[in-house]
Amino acid sequence: KTHSCPYYASRSAIPLAQLVVLPYNTLLHAGTRKAVGLNLKNSIVIIDEAHNLVDTITNIHSVNISGSQLGLAFSQLTQYRERYSTRLKAKNILYIKQLLFILSSFIKMLGGAPGKDPTEITNQCAKEETNLIEVADFLSESQIYNLDLFRLIKYCNVSQICHKLNGFVEKYQPSASVTNSKPVKTGVGSFLSTINKADKKEEVVTANSENNENRPPANSLQSLVELLSSLSMKHGEARMVLTKGPKLAAGRIRFLLLDPANQFQQIVREAHSVVVAGGTMRPISEF
């Protein structure tokens, strides 16, 4: 046994390969192409089932983040800064403060309060509403237009702050509370307690499954970095969709790409030629 990984071995063999077969997501997303080491210069790109091309590019570059993710990321990053403030360099603290400022601005835009429970009702009179605004208006309203998003995204990728924050949460998450041990029942008492547990078993399973569905992912900061990457790229025609409600958990921010031509233009520019094939290629004007 060589104790090697075939996935990373195939990635290392890409520069030597004459034919590379890969899914849509790897080809159409610039960040993913760079991560796997895929160079399209002077290559012939053949896209099969190209009738899904426009929708695929739009879905890949459309990012959304929920209010629960924003609140969780703000809380985790604040605890991370407080714990390691004496170890971090001044430059790292500056970038973390900028991330906290962005999280705080987004939370306020959704009607929430930074540092509070996302499930707590902040405005009882507010009704759930959805607004569609320009990207420039969103940057101006959130007051992040004067931040260098490119440098901030580079810091997040180089320092791997998202993975470090995830490890910090796993290490210092609160442990389960210790309960007092109860005497073990035997005989008739044990039989009656078993019947009571069987009656409540289905209710407990249903409640736990609902909590797991509403629970935000542990690495919520990564969703913020993906949203900032979408805001900083050359997106052409795009809109921001803001959903507000009486509590932060009901809110959501979504970047919606409307014109996928700018994202596909880079592939056409780098490749020697691009061939689109499919059984249903109408309307042809899209291509």
C-alpha positions, 0 to 999 in steps of 0.5 A: 500500500502506498498510502496515497490519495487518488483524488490529489494524484489525479489533480497533480496529473492534470498538467500532463493530461491531454483529455480532462473530463470534469463537471460543470461546476469545476469548469465554470467557476474561476475559483474552482478552476484555480484551486484544482490547477486547471489552465484553459489557455490554448485548450479546446473546451467541449461542453455537452448538454449545453442547454443547461449552461446559462442556468448553471452559470447563474446558479453557481455564482448566485450566493445567499446567506441567512440571518442565522448564519450572520448572527452565528458568524458574528458571535463566533468571530467575536469570541475568537478575537477576544480569546486570541487578541494577545496572540494575533498580529495587529494586521490580523486583528484589523482584518477581523475587525473589518469582518465583524463590521461587515457582519454587523452591517448586514445584521442591521440591514436585516433588522437584527441586533449584533450579538443577540440571539437570531431567534429573538424578535427584535421588531414585533410590528415588522412583517416579512418582506422582500426587496430587490436592490442594485448592488451599488445601493447595497454596498452604499447602504451597508457602508462597506463600499470603502473597504478593500474586499479583494485584500480581505478575501485574500486574507481569509483564503491565505490565513484560513480563518474560516477553518480556524474558526470552525476548529475553535468552535469545535474545541471550545463549544460548551459541553453537555451539562452533567445531571445527577445520576438516578437509581436504576429501576427494576421489576415493575417500575422498570417495565412501566418506565419503558412503556412511558419512554415508548410513547414519547419516542416519536415526539422526541425524534420529530422535535430533534429533526426540526431543530437540525433542519433550522440549525445553521451550519457550523462554518458560517463565516465561509458563506460570508466570504463567498458572498463577498467574493460575488460582490467583488467580481466583475458580475455585470448585471446583478441584483441583491435580494433582501428578505426581512422579518420580525426576527433575524433568523427569518432574514436572508441576503442573496446575490442574484446573477442575472447576466452570465455572459461576463463569467463565461467570457473568461473561458472564451478568452482563454481557450483556443476554441469552445464547442457547445453541444446538446440535443435541445439548443433552442433558443440559439440566441442565448449562445 
